[in-house]
């Protein structure tokens, strides 16, 4: 080895990892143009809504009918109302809040169509829950042609039955 190669070898052994340059690794903060903005939490608050508003807008578990026995109670004791695309069953409950159960059979269509109908009905219930009477369980059964409906059609059809029924 000549003198120049031995100096490189000594330098190679002295470094922790000769393949990485540690000058710019693990610096605190960002470098470059993105480090210039110092808005921090204020910028995030404008983008992400507050947690309180998200909870009031969500469709929580306690607002759903989830147990089989609750569905059976509504089926047996509830008052039925039929529309063109839905059968609505309403029944008083002891919980103190309005709850929703949705039934969409395979006659309506594929899983994609059934899930779409369920999303539309849940959205209607979520947005109109304050206009419904409290302490009632609602089970909404979708009929065969319900998969063709748009959200406005669902609102018009369910609104005319649920809002009128809960007021009575």
HELIX and SHEET records of a PDB file:
HELIX    1   1 UNK A    3  UNK A   14  1                                  12    
HELIX    2   2 UNK A   33  UNK A   35  5                                   3    
HELIX    3   3 UNK A   41  UNK A   47  1                                   7    
HELIX    4   4 UNK A   51  UNK A   57  1                                   7    
HELIX    5   5 UNK A   61  UNK A   63  5                                   3    
HELIX    6   6 UNK A   68  UNK A   77  1                                  10    
HELIX    7   7 UNK A  106  UNK A  108  5                                   3    
HELIX    8   8 UNK A  111  UNK A  128  1                                  18    
HELIX    9   9 UNK A  129  UNK A  131  5                                   3    
HELIX   10  10 UNK A  144  UNK A  148  5                                   5    
HELIX   11  11 UNK A  151  UNK A  167  1                                  17    
SHEET    1   A 4 UNK A  79  UNK A  82  0                                        
SHEET    2   A 4 UNK A  86  UNK A  92 -1                                        
SHEET    3   A 4 UNK A 136  UNK A 142 -1                                        
SHEET    4   A 4 UNK A  99  UNK A 104  1                                        
END                                                                             
